[in-house]
Amino acid sequence: MNEEDYLGYEEGNEYTQIDEQQLESTLKKWCDEAYELLQEEGLRISNEADRAQALLALRRMLGLFIEQEEYEKCTLVKQILEKNFKSNSDLTPLFDYRTL
């Protein structure tokens, strides 16, 4: 990934404010890329801090995929959540990405 792939990048290393549509489009792209990695490699977690971040990211992905009605993707994300996180973890979808 190069600098141009980052959100808000413009030539000359200047970052600009992005609008809501750009943010939603970029979030969707990142979730689709993460989904492809999960399909190919599964979930890899190296430490507890990564575990907490992965749980949060997967819950947000699940929320996005539900909202986008991409139920095949929801199935895989839900299976990964159930397999890799303790039963006392909150595995419900998060929709807070809308306000991030």
Biopython code that builds the backbone (N, CA, C, O; Angstrom):
import numpy as np
from Bio.PDB.StructureBuilder import StructureBuilder

atoms = [
    (1, "MET", "N", (0.853, -1.173, 0.000)),
    (1, "MET", "CA", (0.000, 0.000, 0.000)),
    (1, "MET", "C", (0.899, 1.237, 0.000)),
    (1, "MET", "O", (1.880, 1.288, 0.742)),
    (2, "ASN", "N", (0.577, 2.217, -0.813)),
    (2, "ASN", "CA", (1.371, 3.423, -0.826)),
    (2, "ASN", "C", (0.577, 4.589, -0.229)),
    (2, "ASN", "O", (-0.592, 4.434, 0.124)),
    (3, "GLU", "N", (1.211, 5.743, -0.121)),
    (3, "GLU", "CA", (0.573, 6.879, 0.542)),
    (3, "GLU", "C", (-0.731, 7.300, -0.111)),
    (3, "GLU", "O", (-1.640, 7.774, 0.571)),
    (4, "GLU", "N", (-0.835, 7.134, -1.421)),
    (4, "GLU", "CA", (-2.043, 7.554, -2.116)),
    (4, "GLU", "C", (-3.266, 6.738, -1.706)),
    (4, "GLU", "O", (-4.401, 7.157, -1.932)),
    (5, "ASP", "N", (-3.033, 5.572, -1.104)),
    (5, "ASP", "CA", (-4.142, 4.725, -0.689)),
    (5, "ASP", "C", (-4.771, 5.195, 0.620)),
    (5, "ASP", "O", (-5.859, 4.746, 0.983)),
    (6, "TYR", "N", (-4.100, 6.085, 1.321)),
    (6, "TYR", "CA", (-4.626, 6.547, 2.593)),
    (6, "TYR", "C", (-5.710, 7.585, 2.390)),
    (6, "TYR", "O", (-5.679, 8.368, 1.440)),
    (7, "LEU", "N", (-6.656, 7.576, 3.290)),
    (7, "LEU", "CA", (-7.813, 8.451, 3.232)),
    (7, "LEU", "C", (-7.407, 9.916, 3.335)),
    (7, "LEU", "O", (-6.674, 10.289, 4.251)),
    (8, "GLY", "N", (-7.866, 10.740, 2.418)),
    (8, "GLY", "CA", (-7.622, 12.164, 2.470)),
    (8, "GLY", "C", (-6.296, 12.599, 1.886)),
    (8, "GLY", "O", (-5.931, 13.769, 2.000)),
    (9, "TYR", "N", (-5.560, 11.681, 1.260)),
    (9, "TYR", "CA", (-4.248, 12.023, 0.717)),
    (9, "TYR", "C", (-4.377, 12.841, -0.556)),
    (9, "TYR", "O", (-5.227, 12.569, -1.404)),
    (10, "GLU", "N", (-3.537, 13.827, -0.672)),
    (10, "GLU", "CA", (-3.411, 14.574, -1.921)),
    (10, "GLU", "C", (-1.945, 14.743, -2.231)),
    (10, "GLU", "O", (-1.110, 14.643, -1.333)),
    (11, "GLU", "N", (-1.611, 14.999, -3.487)),
    (11, "GLU", "CA", (-0.210, 15.210, -3.889)),
    (11, "GLU", "C", (0.430, 16.244, -2.987)),
    (11, "GLU", "O", (-0.218, 17.183, -2.526)),
    (12, "GLY", "N", (1.697, 16.055, -2.750)),
    (12, "GLY", "CA", (2.421, 16.992, -1.916)),
    (12, "GLY", "C", (2.273, 16.699, -0.435)),
    (12, "GLY", "O", (2.574, 17.549, 0.403)),
    (13, "ASN", "N", (1.807, 15.485, -0.104)),
    (13, "ASN", "CA", (1.651, 15.049, 1.288)),
    (13, "ASN", "C", (0.688, 15.907, 2.094)),
    (13, "ASN", "O", (0.817, 16.000, 3.315)),
    (14, "GLU", "N", (-0.257, 16.521, 1.440)),
    (14, "GLU", "CA", (-1.256, 17.297, 2.154)),
    (14, "GLU", "C", (-2.515, 16.462, 2.296)),
    (14, "GLU", "O", (-2.921, 15.757, 1.371)),
    (15, "TYR", "N", (-3.116, 16.552, 3.451)),
    (15, "TYR", "CA", (-4.338, 15.807, 3.712)),
    (15, "TYR", "C", (-5.505, 16.772, 3.770)),
    (15, "TYR", "O", (-5.392, 17.868, 4.318)),
    (16, "THR", "N", (-6.611, 16.363, 3.209)),
    (16, "THR", "CA", (-7.775, 17.237, 3.148)),
    (16, "THR", "C", (-8.937, 16.605, 3.892)),
    (16, "THR", "O", (-8.942, 15.411, 4.191)),
    (17, "GLN", "N", (-9.903, 17.430, 4.176)),
    (17, "GLN", "CA", (-11.134, 16.951, 4.796)),
    (17, "GLN", "C", (-11.881, 16.111, 3.763)),
    (17, "GLN", "O", (-11.949, 16.491, 2.594)),
    (18, "ILE", "N", (-12.432, 14.998, 4.169)),
    (18, "ILE", "CA", (-13.200, 14.170, 3.239)),
    (18, "ILE", "C", (-14.671, 14.245, 3.602)),
    (18, "ILE", "O", (-15.025, 14.513, 4.750)),
    (19, "ASP", "N", (-15.512, 14.010, 2.628)),
    (19, "ASP", "CA", (-16.941, 14.054, 2.918)),
    (19, "ASP", "C", (-17.434, 12.673, 3.351)),
    (19, "ASP", "O", (-16.716, 11.676, 3.268)),
    (20, "GLU", "N", (-18.660, 12.654, 3.805)),
    (20, "GLU", "CA", (-19.247, 11.433, 4.348)),
    (20, "GLU", "C", (-19.311, 10.306, 3.318)),
    (20, "GLU", "O", (-19.102, 9.143, 3.662)),
    (21, "GLN", "N", (-19.592, 10.633, 2.080)),
    (21, "GLN", "CA", (-19.679, 9.624, 1.020)),
    (21, "GLN", "C", (-18.313, 8.992, 0.760)),
    (21, "GLN", "O", (-18.221, 7.780, 0.567)),
    (22, "GLN", "N", (-17.253, 9.799, 0.754)),
    (22, "GLN", "CA", (-15.897, 9.269, 0.570)),
    (22, "GLN", "C", (-15.529, 8.351, 1.728)),
    (22, "GLN", "O", (-14.930, 7.295, 1.526)),
    (23, "LEU", "N", (-15.889, 8.758, 2.942)),
    (23, "LEU", "CA", (-15.580, 7.956, 4.116)),
    (23, "LEU", "C", (-16.294, 6.611, 4.056)),
    (23, "LEU", "O", (-15.692, 5.571, 4.325)),
    (24, "GLU", "N", (-17.569, 6.630, 3.707)),
    (24, "GLU", "CA", (-18.338, 5.392, 3.605)),
    (24, "GLU", "C", (-17.757, 4.472, 2.529)),
    (24, "GLU", "O", (-17.638, 3.265, 2.734)),
    (25, "SER", "N", (-17.404, 5.045, 1.398)),
    (25, "SER", "CA", (-16.823, 4.273, 0.304)),
    (25, "SER", "C", (-15.492, 3.645, 0.715)),
    (25, "SER", "O", (-15.227, 2.485, 0.401)),
    (26, "THR", "N", (-14.671, 4.400, 1.408)),
    (26, "THR", "CA", (-13.371, 3.897, 1.851)),
    (26, "THR", "C", (-13.541, 2.818, 2.911)),
    (26, "THR", "O", (-12.847, 1.802, 2.878)),
    (27, "LEU", "N", (-14.454, 3.028, 3.846)),
    (27, "LEU", "CA", (-14.716, 2.021, 4.873)),
    (27, "LEU", "C", (-15.181, 0.719, 4.235)),
    (27, "LEU", "O", (-14.734, -0.361, 4.622)),
    (28, "LYS", "N", (-16.068, 0.820, 3.268)),
    (28, "LYS", "CA", (-16.564, -0.372, 2.563)),
    (28, "LYS", "C", (-15.411, -1.094, 1.866)),
    (28, "LYS", "O", (-15.323, -2.321, 1.918)),
    (29, "LYS", "N", (-14.536, -0.340, 1.220)),
    (29, "LYS", "CA", (-13.386, -0.923, 0.536)),
    (29, "LYS", "C", (-12.483, -1.655, 1.533)),
    (29, "LYS", "O", (-12.044, -2.775, 1.270)),
    (30, "TRP", "N", (-12.210, -1.020, 2.676)),
    (30, "TRP", "CA", (-11.354, -1.651, 3.693)),
    (30, "TRP", "C", (-11.993, -2.932, 4.230)),
    (30, "TRP", "O", (-11.308, -3.936, 4.426)),
    (31, "CYS", "N", (-13.291, -2.895, 4.464)),
    (31, "CYS", "CA", (-13.982, -4.081, 4.974)),
    (31, "CYS", "C", (-13.957, -5.208, 3.936)),
    (31, "CYS", "O", (-13.777, -6.373, 4.290)),
    (32, "ASP", "N", (-14.134, -4.867, 2.676)),
    (32, "ASP", "CA", (-14.068, -5.883, 1.623)),
    (32, "ASP", "C", (-12.668, -6.497, 1.544)),
    (32, "ASP", "O", (-12.530, -7.706, 1.356)),
    (33, "GLU", "N", (-11.633, -5.667, 1.687)),
    (33, "GLU", "CA", (-10.258, -6.179, 1.676)),
    (33, "GLU", "C", (-10.004, -7.073, 2.885)),
    (33, "GLU", "O", (-9.375, -8.124, 2.764)),
    (34, "ALA", "N", (-10.487, -6.658, 4.037)),
    (34, "ALA", "CA", (-10.326, -7.465, 5.246)),
    (34, "ALA", "C", (-11.067, -8.790, 5.112)),
    (34, "ALA", "O", (-10.571, -9.830, 5.546)),
    (35, "TYR", "N", (-12.252, -8.754, 4.511)),
    (35, "TYR", "CA", (-13.027, -9.969, 4.293)),
    (35, "TYR", "C", (-12.252, -10.946, 3.406)),
    (35, "TYR", "O", (-12.200, -12.142, 3.693)),
    (36, "GLU", "N", (-11.653, -10.435, 2.332)),
    (36, "GLU", "CA", (-10.869, -11.292, 1.444)),
    (36, "GLU", "C", (-9.702, -11.932, 2.192)),
    (36, "GLU", "O", (-9.413, -13.113, 1.995)),
    (37, "LEU", "N", (-9.034, -11.167, 3.043)),
    (37, "LEU", "CA", (-7.939, -11.725, 3.853)),
    (37, "LEU", "C", (-8.445, -12.795, 4.813)),
    (37, "LEU", "O", (-7.796, -13.824, 5.000)),
    (38, "LEU", "N", (-9.596, -12.553, 5.416)),
    (38, "LEU", "CA", (-10.174, -13.554, 6.320)),
    (38, "LEU", "C", (-10.495, -14.839, 5.569)),
    (38, "LEU", "O", (-10.284, -15.935, 6.088)),
    (39, "GLN", "N", (-11.000, -14.707, 4.357)),
    (39, "GLN", "CA", (-11.300, -15.883, 3.543)),
    (39, "GLN", "C", (-10.029, -16.660, 3.224)),
    (39, "GLN", "O", (-10.005, -17.888, 3.316)),
    (40, "GLU", "N", (-8.983, -15.947, 2.853)),
    (40, "GLU", "CA", (-7.746, -16.580, 2.412)),
    (40, "GLU", "C", (-6.901, -17.112, 3.561)),
    (40, "GLU", "O", (-6.353, -18.211, 3.469)),
    (41, "GLU", "N", (-6.790, -16.341, 4.645)),
    (41, "GLU", "CA", (-5.831, -16.668, 5.694)),
    (41, "GLU", "C", (-6.439, -16.922, 7.059)),
    (41, "GLU", "O", (-5.748, -17.389, 7.964)),
    (42, "GLY", "N", (-7.710, -16.625, 7.221)),
    (42, "GLY", "CA", (-8.312, -16.751, 8.535)),
    (42, "GLY", "C", (-7.889, -15.584, 9.415)),
    (42, "GLY", "O", (-7.284, -14.620, 8.945)),
    (43, "LEU", "N", (-8.215, -15.685, 10.686)),
    (43, "LEU", "CA", (-7.898, -14.629, 11.636)),
    (43, "LEU", "C", (-6.581, -14.936, 12.314)),
    (43, "LEU", "O", (-6.395, -16.030, 12.846)),
    (44, "ARG", "N", (-5.674, -13.991, 12.301)),
    (44, "ARG", "CA", (-4.371, -14.137, 12.969)),
    (44, "ARG", "C", (-4.240, -13.050, 14.019)),
    (44, "ARG", "O", (-4.277, -11.859, 13.709)),
    (45, "ILE", "N", (-4.088, -13.473, 15.258)),
    (45, "ILE", "CA", (-3.978, -12.529, 16.365)),
    (45, "ILE", "C", (-2.708, -12.864, 17.136)),
    (45, "ILE", "O", (-2.510, -14.002, 17.563)),
    (46, "SER", "N", (-1.843, -11.855, 17.310)),
    (46, "SER", "CA", (-0.550, -12.130, 17.944)),
    (46, "SER", "C", (-0.505, -11.785, 19.426)),
    (46, "SER", "O", (0.330, -12.326, 20.151)),
    (47, "ASN", "N", (-1.390, -10.889, 19.901)),
    (47, "ASN", "CA", (-1.382, -10.549, 21.324)),
    (47, "ASN", "C", (-2.760, -10.054, 21.762)),
    (47, "ASN", "O", (-3.665, -9.908, 20.941)),
    (48, "GLU", "N", (-2.911, -9.800, 23.052)),
    (48, "GLU", "CA", (-4.224, -9.422, 23.584)),
    (48, "GLU", "C", (-4.710, -8.063, 23.077)),
    (48, "GLU", "O", (-5.908, -7.866, 22.875)),
    (49, "ALA", "N", (-3.786, -7.135, 22.873)),
    (49, "ALA", "CA", (-4.195, -5.827, 22.331)),
    (49, "ALA", "C", (-4.766, -6.002, 20.928)),
    (49, "ALA", "O", (-5.773, -5.389, 20.573)),
    (50, "ASP", "N", (-4.110, -6.847, 20.135)),
    (50, "ASP", "CA", (-4.625, -7.130, 18.791)),
    (50, "ASP", "C", (-5.971, -7.834, 18.856)),
    (50, "ASP", "O", (-6.831, -7.613, 18.004)),
    (51, "ARG", "N", (-6.158, -8.678, 19.860)),
    (51, "ARG", "CA", (-7.415, -9.405, 20.026)),
    (51, "ARG", "C", (-8.574, -8.431, 20.238)),
    (51, "ARG", "O", (-9.634, -8.572, 19.627)),
    (52, "ALA", "N", (-8.365, -7.456, 21.098)),
    (52, "ALA", "CA", (-9.416, -6.468, 21.370)),
    (52, "ALA", "C", (-9.728, -5.653, 20.116)),
    (52, "ALA", "O", (-10.894, -5.389, 19.825)),
    (53, "GLN", "N", (-8.707, -5.257, 19.382)),
    (53, "GLN", "CA", (-8.911, -4.488, 18.156)),
    (53, "GLN", "C", (-9.595, -5.334, 17.081)),
    (53, "GLN", "O", (-10.454, -4.839, 16.351)),
    (54, "ALA", "N", (-9.217, -6.597, 16.988)),
    (54, "ALA", "CA", (-9.836, -7.494, 16.001)),
    (54, "ALA", "C", (-11.318, -7.684, 16.313)),
    (54, "ALA", "O", (-12.152, -7.677, 15.408)),
    (55, "LEU", "N", (-11.644, -7.853, 17.590)),
    (55, "LEU", "CA", (-13.043, -8.016, 17.982)),
    (55, "LEU", "C", (-13.851, -6.787, 17.573)),
    (55, "LEU", "O", (-14.933, -6.912, 17.000)),
    (56, "LEU", "N", (-13.329, -5.616, 17.865)),
    (56, "LEU", "CA", (-14.014, -4.378, 17.511)),
    (56, "LEU", "C", (-14.178, -4.255, 15.999)),
    (56, "LEU", "O", (-15.261, -3.918, 15.519)),
    (57, "ALA", "N", (-13.122, -4.523, 15.253)),
    (57, "ALA", "CA", (-13.174, -4.419, 13.785)),
    (57, "ALA", "C", (-14.165, -5.413, 13.195)),
    (57, "ALA", "O", (-14.936, -5.065, 12.300)),
    (58, "LEU", "N", (-14.150, -6.643, 13.687)),
    (58, "LEU", "CA", (-15.062, -7.664, 13.162)),
    (58, "LEU", "C", (-16.521, -7.324, 13.459)),
    (58, "LEU", "O", (-17.396, -7.548, 12.622)),
    (59, "ARG", "N", (-16.783, -6.784, 14.646)),
    (59, "ARG", "CA", (-18.154, -6.389, 14.984)),
    (59, "ARG", "C", (-18.624, -5.249, 14.086)),
    (59, "ARG", "O", (-19.785, -5.215, 13.679)),
    (60, "ARG", "N", (-17.723, -4.316, 13.776)),
    (60, "ARG", "CA", (-18.081, -3.222, 12.870)),
    (60, "ARG", "C", (-18.282, -3.734, 11.451)),
    (60, "ARG", "O", (-19.204, -3.305, 10.757)),
    (61, "MET", "N", (-17.415, -4.657, 11.015)),
    (61, "MET", "CA", (-17.587, -5.254, 9.688)),
    (61, "MET", "C", (-18.934, -5.947, 9.597)),
    (61, "MET", "O", (-19.642, -5.818, 8.599)),
    (62, "LEU", "N", (-19.283, -6.681, 10.641)),
    (62, "LEU", "CA", (-20.563, -7.387, 10.651)),
    (62, "LEU", "C", (-21.713, -6.392, 10.517)),
    (62, "LEU", "O", (-22.654, -6.631, 9.760)),
    (63, "GLY", "N", (-21.644, -5.291, 11.238)),
    (63, "GLY", "CA", (-22.677, -4.266, 11.138)),
    (63, "GLY", "C", (-22.787, -3.705, 9.727)),
    (63, "GLY", "O", (-23.887, -3.546, 9.198)),
    (64, "LEU", "N", (-21.645, -3.407, 9.124)),
    (64, "LEU", "CA", (-21.641, -2.870, 7.766)),
    (64, "LEU", "C", (-22.213, -3.878, 6.775)),
    (64, "LEU", "O", (-23.033, -3.523, 5.929)),
    (65, "PHE", "N", (-21.782, -5.132, 6.880)),
    (65, "PHE", "CA", (-22.265, -6.147, 5.940)),
    (65, "PHE", "C", (-23.760, -6.416, 6.119)),
    (65, "PHE", "O", (-24.452, -6.698, 5.141)),
    (66, "ILE", "N", (-24.262, -6.334, 7.332)),
    (66, "ILE", "CA", (-25.709, -6.470, 7.549)),
    (66, "ILE", "C", (-26.431, -5.317, 6.858)),
    (66, "ILE", "O", (-27.411, -5.518, 6.141)),
    (67, "GLU", "N", (-25.929, -4.109, 7.089)),
    (67, "GLU", "CA", (-26.556, -2.931, 6.496)),
    (67, "GLU", "C", (-26.509, -2.976, 4.969)),
    (67, "GLU", "O", (-27.437, -2.504, 4.311)),
    (68, "GLN", "N", (-25.449, -3.533, 4.403)),
    (68, "GLN", "CA", (-25.291, -3.629, 2.958)),
    (68, "GLN", "C", (-25.992, -4.873, 2.392)),
    (68, "GLN", "O", (-25.980, -5.101, 1.183)),
    (69, "GLU", "N", (-26.599, -5.669, 3.273)),
    (69, "GLU", "CA", (-27.293, -6.908, 2.909)),
    (69, "GLU", "C", (-26.368, -7.897, 2.194)),
    (69, "GLU", "O", (-26.764, -8.557, 1.233)),
    (70, "GLU", "N", (-25.138, -7.984, 2.683)),
    (70, "GLU", "CA", (-24.162, -8.936, 2.154)),
    (70, "GLU", "C", (-24.083, -10.105, 3.141)),
    (70, "GLU", "O", (-23.137, -10.227, 3.918)),
    (71, "TYR", "N", (-25.098, -10.951, 3.082)),
    (71, "TYR", "CA", (-25.286, -11.969, 4.106)),
    (71, "TYR", "C", (-24.252, -13.087, 4.044)),
    (71, "TYR", "O", (-23.951, -13.692, 5.073)),
    (72, "GLU", "N", (-23.707, -13.375, 2.885)),
    (72, "GLU", "CA", (-22.643, -14.377, 2.801)),
    (72, "GLU", "C", (-21.434, -13.911, 3.607)),
    (72, "GLU", "O", (-20.806, -14.699, 4.315)),
    (73, "LYS", "N", (-21.118, -12.635, 3.493)),
    (73, "LYS", "CA", (-20.004, -12.077, 4.259)),
    (73, "LYS", "C", (-20.328, -12.080, 5.749)),
    (73, "LYS", "O", (-19.454, -12.336, 6.577)),
    (74, "CYS", "N", (-21.571, -11.798, 6.088)),
    (74, "CYS", "CA", (-21.990, -11.825, 7.492)),
    (74, "CYS", "C", (-21.756, -13.207, 8.094)),
    (74, "CYS", "O", (-21.299, -13.326, 9.231)),
    (75, "THR", "N", (-22.069, -14.240, 7.334)),
    (75, "THR", "CA", (-21.925, -15.614, 7.825)),
    (75, "THR", "C", (-20.482, -15.911, 8.195)),
    (75, "THR", "O", (-20.222, -16.446, 9.273)),
    (76, "LEU", "N", (-19.541, -15.576, 7.323)),
    (76, "LEU", "CA", (-18.133, -15.833, 7.614)),
    (76, "LEU", "C", (-17.655, -15.033, 8.817)),
    (76, "LEU", "O", (-16.977, -15.577, 9.689)),
    (77, "VAL", "N", (-17.996, -13.750, 8.877)),
    (77, "VAL", "CA", (-17.559, -12.909, 9.996)),
    (77, "VAL", "C", (-18.133, -13.444, 11.308)),
    (77, "VAL", "O", (-17.423, -13.510, 12.311)),
    (78, "LYS", "N", (-19.392, -13.819, 11.307)),
    (78, "LYS", "CA", (-20.022, -14.357, 12.516)),
    (78, "LYS", "C", (-19.345, -15.665, 12.951)),
    (78, "LYS", "O", (-19.116, -15.876, 14.142)),
    (79, "GLN", "N", (-19.028, -16.534, 11.999)),
    (79, "GLN", "CA", (-18.328, -17.782, 12.326)),
    (79, "GLN", "C", (-16.962, -17.504, 12.943)),
    (79, "GLN", "O", (-16.572, -18.162, 13.907)),
    (80, "ILE", "N", (-16.245, -16.550, 12.405)),
    (80, "ILE", "CA", (-14.929, -16.205, 12.943)),
    (80, "ILE", "C", (-15.060, -15.625, 14.342)),
    (80, "ILE", "O", (-14.262, -15.947, 15.222)),
    (81, "LEU", "N", (-16.045, -14.783, 14.556)),
    (81, "LEU", "CA", (-16.277, -14.232, 15.895)),
    (81, "LEU", "C", (-16.558, -15.347, 16.896)),
    (81, "LEU", "O", (-15.959, -15.381, 17.971)),
    (82, "GLU", "N", (-17.459, -16.253, 16.553)),
    (82, "GLU", "CA", (-17.841, -17.331, 17.471)),
    (82, "GLU", "C", (-16.693, -18.293, 17.741)),
    (82, "GLU", "O", (-16.573, -18.816, 18.849)),
    (83, "LYS", "N", (-15.859, -18.528, 16.756)),
    (83, "LYS", "CA", (-14.750, -19.470, 16.894)),
    (83, "LYS", "C", (-13.588, -18.894, 17.703)),
    (83, "LYS", "O", (-12.925, -19.626, 18.439)),
    (84, "ASN", "N", (-13.335, -17.592, 17.573)),
    (84, "ASN", "CA", (-12.116, -17.008, 18.109)),
    (84, "ASN", "C", (-12.274, -16.163, 19.371)),
    (84, "ASN", "O", (-11.279, -15.739, 19.960)),
    (85, "PHE", "N", (-13.503, -15.917, 19.786)),
    (85, "PHE", "CA", (-13.690, -15.064, 20.953)),
    (85, "PHE", "C", (-14.531, -15.786, 22.000)),
    (85, "PHE", "O", (-15.447, -16.544, 21.679)),
    (86, "LYS", "N", (-14.196, -15.532, 23.238)),
    (86, "LYS", "CA", (-14.856, -16.198, 24.363)),
    (86, "LYS", "C", (-16.355, -15.919, 24.343)),
    (86, "LYS", "O", (-16.825, -14.908, 23.821)),
    (87, "SER", "N", (-17.068, -16.846, 24.924)),
    (87, "SER", "CA", (-18.525, -16.722, 24.930)),
    (87, "SER", "C", (-19.000, -15.512, 25.737)),
    (87, "SER", "O", (-20.124, -15.048, 25.545)),
    (88, "ASN", "N", (-18.147, -14.990, 26.647)),
    (88, "ASN", "CA", (-18.559, -13.819, 27.414)),
    (88, "ASN", "C", (-18.251, -12.505, 26.678)),
    (88, "ASN", "O", (-18.538, -11.424, 27.192)),
    (89, "SER", "N", (-17.673, -12.602, 25.490)),
    (89, "SER", "CA", (-17.427, -11.407, 24.676)),
    (89, "SER", "C", (-18.722, -11.002, 23.988)),
    (89, "SER", "O", (-19.540, -11.847, 23.625)),
    (90, "ASP", "N", (-18.894, -9.709, 23.817)),
    (90, "ASP", "CA", (-20.057, -9.216, 23.078)),
    (90, "ASP", "C", (-19.773, -9.387, 21.590)),
    (90, "ASP", "O", (-18.869, -8.748, 21.052)),
    (91, "LEU", "N", (-20.531, -10.235, 20.933)),
    (91, "LEU", "CA", (-20.318, -10.519, 19.518)),
    (91, "LEU", "C", (-21.375, -9.878, 18.627)),
    (91, "LEU", "O", (-21.460, -10.186, 17.438)),
    (92, "THR", "N", (-22.172, -8.994, 19.195)),
    (92, "THR", "CA", (-23.231, -8.355, 18.414)),
    (92, "THR", "C", (-22.639, -7.357, 17.419)),
    (92, "THR", "O", (-21.575, -6.788, 17.663)),
    (93, "PRO", "N", (-23.324, -7.148, 16.306)),
    (93, "PRO", "CA", (-22.834, -6.195, 15.307)),
    (93, "PRO", "C", (-22.776, -4.782, 15.880)),
    (93, "PRO", "O", (-23.603, -4.394, 16.705)),
    (94, "LEU", "N", (-21.798, -4.035, 15.431)),
    (94, "LEU", "CA", (-21.689, -2.615, 15.812)),
    (94, "LEU", "C", (-22.017, -1.766, 14.591)),
    (94, "LEU", "O", (-21.583, -2.048, 13.475)),
    (95, "PHE", "N", (-22.785, -0.733, 14.835)),
    (95, "PHE", "CA", (-23.134, 0.204, 13.776)),
    (95, "PHE", "C", (-22.564, 1.586, 14.064)),
    (95, "PHE", "O", (-22.953, 2.567, 13.429)),
    (96, "ASP", "N", (-21.638, 1.664, 15.027)),
    (96, "ASP", "CA", (-21.071, 2.956, 15.400)),
    (96, "ASP", "C", (-20.113, 3.513, 14.361)),
    (96, "ASP", "O", (-19.692, 4.665, 14.471)),
    (97, "TYR", "N", (-19.759, 2.725, 13.357)),
    (97, "TYR", "CA", (-18.885, 3.219, 12.299)),
    (97, "TYR", "C", (-19.517, 4.393, 11.573)),
    (97, "TYR", "O", (-18.820, 5.184, 10.937)),
    (98, "ARG", "N", (-20.823, 4.507, 11.667)),
    (98, "ARG", "CA", (-21.536, 5.608, 11.005)),
    (98, "ARG", "C", (-21.128, 6.967, 11.579)),
    (98, "ARG", "O", (-21.188, 7.987, 10.891)),
    (99, "THR", "N", (-20.714, 6.965, 12.842)),
    (99, "THR", "CA", (-20.394, 8.221, 13.518)),
    (99, "THR", "C", (-18.900, 8.410, 13.734)),
    (99, "THR", "O", (-18.491, 9.387, 14.362)),
    (100, "LEU", "N", (-18.078, 7.501, 13.227)),
    (100, "LEU", "CA", (-16.635, 7.620, 13.425)),
    (100, "LEU", "C", (-16.037, 8.677, 12.527)),
    (100, "LEU", "O", (-14.829, 8.908, 12.566)),
]
sb = StructureBuilder()
sb.init_structure("model")
sb.init_model(0)
sb.init_chain("A")
sb.init_seg("    ")
for serial, (resi, resn, name, xyz) in enumerate(atoms, 1):
    if name == "N":
        sb.init_residue(resn, " ", resi, " ")
    sb.init_atom(name, np.array(xyz, "f"), 0.0, 1.0, " ", f" {name:<3s}", serial, name[0])
structure = sb.get_structure()
